[in-house]
């Protein structure tokens, strides 16, 4: 705990501040259980779309729903969640403008596509639930809505 008290304030913009939150003590909105989960931050599915994914017409920000529905169960499997899931797009919240689609290098042709999803499980799933690329940085966070 003494290491946490020594953390110095870093250069931060007024729009984006960081804080440490304990997930092990007390009530926390992401430590709940539910059958319906919705994106809090955009999720970037791992992997690459195949030819059928490119042809699929249901899209959000250039990403096909077929691709996301194929990759999300695999992401859940990495976290030992084997409950069947239904994946659908939801509209991005008003704060979505904070997450811009960017390229990581100049050589990259297509920016990473991030989507906002509703996951409906057959059985309740225990949180917190973070999926996809950069979930260790806070992307792909979900909260239980039912």
C-alpha positions in Angstrom: 0.0 0.0 0.0 2.9 2.4 0.6 3.8 2.1 -3.1 0.4 3.4 -4.0 0.8 6.4 -1.7 4.0 7.3 -3.6 2.4 7.6 -7.0 2.9 11.0 -8.2 0.5 13.0 -10.3 1.2 12.7 -14.0 0.5 15.1 -16.8 -3.2 14.8 -17.3 -5.7 16.7 -19.4 -8.7 18.1 -17.6 -11.0 15.8 -19.7 -9.2 12.6 -18.6 -8.2 11.8 -15.1 -7.1 8.5 -13.6 -7.8 7.1 -10.2 -7.2 3.8 -8.4 -10.3 1.8 -7.5 -10.3 -1.3 -5.4 -12.3 -4.1 -6.8 -11.9 -6.3 -3.7 -13.6 -4.2 -1.0 -17.1 -2.9 -0.8 -19.7 -2.5 -3.6 -18.5 -1.8 -7.1 -20.7 -1.4 -10.2 -18.6 -3.8 -12.3 -18.5 -6.6 -9.6 -22.1 -7.7 -10.3 -23.7 -10.6 -11.9 -26.1 -10.5 -14.8 -27.4 -12.0 -18.0 -27.3 -8.8 -20.1 -24.1 -6.8 -20.3 -23.4 -3.6 -22.3 -20.2 -1.8 -23.3 -19.0 1.0 -21.1 -15.9 1.5 -23.2 -15.4 0.4 -26.9 -14.3 -3.1 -27.5 -11.8 -4.0 -30.1 -12.2 -7.7 -31.0 -8.9 -9.7 -31.5 -8.2 -11.6 -34.6 -8.8 -10.9 -38.3 -12.0 -10.9 -40.3 -12.4 -13.6 -42.9 -14.1 -13.3 -46.4 -17.5 -14.0 -45.0 -17.1 -11.3 -42.3 -16.2 -8.7 -45.0 -19.4 -9.6 -46.9 -21.7 -9.3 -43.9 -23.9 -6.3 -44.2 -24.7 -5.5 -40.5 -21.9 -3.1 -39.6 -20.9 -0.5 -37.0 -17.8 1.7 -37.6 -16.7 -0.6 -40.4 -16.8 -3.8 -38.3 -19.2 -6.6 -39.2 -21.5 -8.1 -36.6 -20.6 -11.5 -37.9 -16.9 -10.9 -37.0 -17.7 -9.7 -33.5 -20.2 -12.5 -32.9 -17.5 -15.0 -33.9 -14.7 -13.5 -31.8 -16.5 -12.5 -28.6 -17.2 -16.2 -27.5 -13.5 -16.9 -28.0 -12.6 -14.0 -25.8 -15.0 -15.2 -23.2 -13.5 -18.7 -23.4 -10.1 -17.2 -22.6 -11.7 -16.0 -19.3 -13.3 -19.4 -18.6 -16.8 -18.2 -19.5 -18.5 -20.9 -21.6 -22.1 -19.7 -21.3 -23.7 -19.3 -24.8 -23.9 -15.6 -25.7 -25.9 -13.5 -28.2 -24.0 -10.5 -29.5 -25.6 -7.3 -30.9 -24.5 -3.8 -31.6 -25.7 -0.9 -29.4 -25.5 2.8 -30.1 -22.3 4.5 -28.8 -22.9 6.7 -25.8 -22.4 10.4 -26.0 -19.0 10.1 -24.5 -17.9 7.9 -27.4 -16.1 10.8 -29.0 -13.4 10.5 -26.3 -12.2 7.3 -28.1 -11.0 8.1 -31.6 -10.2 5.5 -34.1 -6.4 5.9 -34.6 -3.6 4.1 -36.3 -0.8 2.7 -34.2 1.8 3.1 -37.0 2.0 5.0 -40.2 2.3 1.7 -42.1 -1.0 0.4 -40.9 -3.6 0.7 -43.6 -6.8 0.3 -41.6 -7.4 1.7 -38.1 -8.5 -0.7 -35.3 -12.2 -1.0 -35.3 -13.9 -0.7 -32.0 -17.6 -1.5 -31.4 -20.2 -1.0 -28.7 -22.0 -4.3 -27.8 -24.8 -5.9 -25.8 -24.0 -9.4 -24.7 -27.0 -11.6 -23.7 -26.1 -14.8 -21.8 -28.2 -17.8 -21.1 -27.0 -17.9 -17.5 -25.8 -15.1 -15.2 -22.2 -14.2 -15.6 -20.1 -12.8 -12.7 -18.2 -9.5 -13.3 -16.0 -7.6 -13.9 -16.1 -8.3 -17.6 -13.4 -6.8 -19.9 -12.9 -8.2 -23.4 -10.8 -7.7 -26.5 -7.6 -6.0 -27.4 -6.3 -3.4 -24.9 -8.7 -4.6 -22.2 -5.8 -4.3 -19.8 -5.8 -0.6 -20.6 -9.6 -0.2 -19.9 -11.0 -0.9 -23.3 -13.8 -3.4 -23.7 -15.3 -2.9 -20.3 -18.9 -4.1 -19.8 -21.5 -3.6 -17.1 -24.4 -5.7 -16.2 -27.8 -4.1 -17.1 -30.0 -7.1 -16.1 
